[in-house]
């Protein structure tokens, strides 16, 4: 079983600005996936420094220096399962976003995405759609993270609200 910590929409200049519980989770994670909107290349570098198992994509608020370092989307394979990571700022209205993502990436096992700041953990037509929410408490939602668990036999997502 592989476990992946999924974060998105951190919107900070340094990881140290994030909740302590998120920093602890990052330090304990085997794999870290960030679904975009770091806002600073420093955050990307700090995540890379955590270890070799960091994957990220850029978001719509990321500066050019982040966009030069990271792709707009990436497809990974864990335990034989295909996982897309994307920040779908191009997708329009958040209403129905999950259906549009599932249609855009047919045949994948999971889609990890950000942008809306709203957590989502939904199985749709055999594809897990997991949006971890935002990495800081703001707007109407608290800080949250996603946990993706994969094996050859199962795939599961969880959303954890942080203190």
C-alpha positions as CSV (number, residue, x, y, z in Angstrom):
1,X,0.0,0.0,0.0
2,X,1.3,3.4,-1.0
3,X,0.1,6.5,1.0
4,X,0.4,10.0,-0.6
5,X,-0.1,13.3,1.2
6,X,-2.0,15.7,-1.1
7,X,-2.0,19.4,-0.6
8,X,-3.0,22.4,-2.7
9,X,-3.6,26.1,-2.6
10,X,-1.1,26.9,0.1
11,X,-0.7,30.6,-1.1
12,X,2.3,31.3,1.2
13,X,5.9,32.5,0.8
14,X,7.3,29.8,3.0
15,X,6.1,26.5,4.5
16,X,6.7,28.0,7.9
17,X,3.6,30.1,7.4
18,X,1.4,27.0,7.3
19,X,-0.3,25.3,10.3
20,X,2.1,23.3,12.5
21,X,-0.1,20.2,12.0
22,X,0.4,20.5,8.2
23,X,4.2,20.8,8.7
24,X,4.2,17.7,10.9
25,X,2.2,15.8,8.2
26,X,4.6,16.9,5.5
27,X,7.6,15.7,7.6
28,X,6.0,12.3,8.1
29,X,4.9,11.7,4.5
30,X,6.5,9.2,2.2
31,X,5.1,11.0,-0.9
32,X,3.9,14.6,-1.1
33,X,1.8,15.9,-4.0
34,X,1.0,19.6,-4.4
35,X,-1.8,20.5,-6.7
36,X,-0.7,24.1,-7.4
37,X,-0.9,27.7,-6.1
38,X,2.2,27.8,-4.0
39,X,2.6,31.5,-4.8
40,X,6.4,31.3,-4.2
41,X,9.3,29.3,-5.6
42,X,10.6,29.1,-2.1
43,X,7.7,26.8,-1.2
44,X,8.5,24.5,-4.1
45,X,12.2,24.4,-3.1
46,X,11.2,23.7,0.6
47,X,9.0,20.8,-0.5
48,X,11.7,19.4,-2.7
49,X,14.1,19.6,0.3
50,X,11.8,17.3,2.3
51,X,12.9,14.4,0.2
52,X,12.9,12.8,-3.3
53,X,9.2,11.9,-3.4
54,X,7.7,15.4,-4.1
55,X,5.5,16.0,-7.2
56,X,3.8,19.2,-8.0
57,X,2.1,21.2,-10.7
58,X,1.7,24.9,-11.1
59,X,-1.5,26.9,-10.5
60,X,-3.0,30.1,-11.8
61,X,-1.5,32.3,-9.0
62,X,2.0,30.9,-9.4
63,X,4.7,33.3,-10.8
64,X,6.6,32.5,-13.9
65,X,9.6,31.2,-11.9
66,X,7.3,28.4,-10.5
67,X,5.8,27.7,-14.0
68,X,9.3,27.2,-15.3
69,X,10.0,24.6,-12.7
70,X,6.8,22.6,-12.7
71,X,4.4,21.2,-15.3
72,X,0.7,22.2,-15.7
73,X,-0.3,18.6,-15.2
74,X,1.4,15.2,-14.6
75,X,0.4,11.6,-14.6
76,X,2.0,9.3,-12.1
77,X,1.8,5.6,-11.4
78,X,1.5,4.1,-7.9
79,X,0.9,0.4,-7.3
80,X,0.0,0.1,-11.0
81,X,-2.6,2.8,-10.8
82,X,-2.6,5.9,-12.9
83,X,-3.0,9.2,-11.1
84,X,-3.4,12.7,-12.7
85,X,-2.3,15.8,-10.8
86,X,-3.7,19.1,-12.1
87,X,-4.8,22.6,-11.0
88,X,-7.8,23.1,-13.3
89,X,-8.1,26.9,-13.3
90,X,-9.1,26.7,-17.0
91,X,-12.2,24.6,-16.2
92,X,-14.6,27.4,-15.5
93,X,-17.4,27.3,-13.0
94,X,-16.7,25.0,-10.0
95,X,-20.2,23.5,-10.3
96,X,-19.8,20.3,-12.2
97,X,-16.0,20.4,-12.2
98,X,-15.6,16.8,-11.1
99,X,-17.6,15.6,-14.0
100,X,-15.6,17.7,-16.4
101,X,-12.3,16.4,-15.0
102,X,-13.5,12.8,-15.2
103,X,-14.4,13.3,-18.9
104,X,-11.1,15.0,-19.6
105,X,-9.0,12.2,-18.1
106,X,-10.8,9.0,-19.0
107,X,-9.4,5.7,-17.8
108,X,-7.3,7.0,-14.9
109,X,-7.7,5.7,-11.4
110,X,-7.5,9.0,-9.6
111,X,-7.5,12.8,-10.3
112,X,-5.8,15.0,-7.6
113,X,-6.8,18.6,-8.1
114,X,-6.9,22.0,-6.5
115,X,-8.0,25.5,-7.4
116,X,-11.5,25.6,-5.8
117,X,-10.2,25.6,-2.2
118,X,-13.1,23.3,-1.4
119,X,-12.3,19.7,-0.3
120,X,-13.7,16.9,-2.4
121,X,-13.4,13.1,-2.0
122,X,-15.7,11.6,-4.6
123,X,-15.7,8.3,-6.6
124,X,-17.2,9.0,-10.0
125,X,-17.5,6.2,-12.7
126,X,-14.6,4.3,-11.1
127,X,-12.3,7.4,-10.8
128,X,-11.4,8.9,-7.5
129,X,-11.5,12.7,-7.5
130,X,-9.6,14.1,-4.6
131,X,-9.2,17.9,-3.9
132,X,-7.4,18.4,-0.5
133,X,-8.9,21.9,-0.1
134,X,-6.5,24.6,1.0
135,X,-3.3,24.5,3.1
136,X,-4.3,27.4,5.3
137,X,-7.4,28.5,7.2
138,X,-9.1,31.2,5.2
139,X,-12.3,32.0,3.4
140,X,-15.1,29.7,4.6
141,X,-13.0,26.5,4.9
142,X,-10.3,25.5,7.5
143,X,-6.9,24.2,6.4
144,X,-7.1,20.6,5.1
145,X,-5.1,17.9,3.4
146,X,-5.9,14.8,1.4
147,X,-4.6,11.3,1.9
148,X,-4.5,9.0,-1.1
149,X,-4.1,5.3,-0.3
150,X,-3.4,2.9,-3.2
151,X,-2.8,-0.7,-3.7
152,X,-3.3,-3.0,-6.7
153,X,-6.7,-4.0,-5.2
154,X,-8.0,-0.7,-3.8
155,X,-7.9,3.0,-3.9
156,X,-9.1,5.3,-1.2
157,X,-9.1,9.1,-0.5
158,X,-9.6,10.9,2.8
159,X,-9.8,14.5,3.8
160,X,-8.3,15.6,7.1
161,X,-9.2,19.0,8.6
162,X,-6.2,20.6,10.4
163,X,-6.2,22.5,13.7
